[in-house]
Amino acid sequence: MSGFDKLALPNEELEAWLAVKVNRRPLVRTMSALDGFATAALTGPPFPDPQYWICPAVGLPFDVLTNGTELELAVFASVAVVHNRINETFFNRPHEYAPKFAVKADGRIDPRPWCQGFYAAMNLNMKDWKPLLNRSNIHHGLLLPILIYCVDKKGLPVLGKPRSGPETEHFLESEAYLDISVVVPAIKEIHDPIRYPSHHSATA
């Protein structure tokens, strides 16, 4: 067990903390959204330092490791645990990767919080995500199963208003999100040469 594991809050306590925090508003409010946020940070264009995404994600000051309260350090550790879990899965058991989607009261999957968390992380690093957002990019389609569930700051669908009708509703509720576990590793593969340049140059 790492030091972060020992400090981390239980998921229920972290989610409760995120839900009520108003000062330094976090970019995510649920564990599912945090999982999506961390996944984007791990698979997309790399941040210069993990604190550049961890702190905004959960509303912590950037000097949390030196001046944070005990609770703030526990929150930081909790995010690090989420990060390490996802990272370890990609490195050691990539075939087992699965997004941590929310579950509705009726038991159905709700991918929206996870996708919105992923999109929130993209917005922190949008300049570096722009090539993949270009529709002429052959890899642009990898983002569609995620962005189809996202809204922008004005609450408008990121990909535009979907066609109305039962077929679209069924597709969004039961099918579109199934591709996310496939496209995320592909997104990671695109950015790995940037994230691990020495490894890829050595194996080229």
Helices and strands as residue ranges (DSSP letters): H 3-7, H 11-20, H 31-43, H 51-58, H 64-67, H 70-92, G 94-96, E 102-103, E 109-110, H 112-124, H 126-133, G 140-143, H 144-147, H 166-174, G 176-179, H 180-195, H 197-203
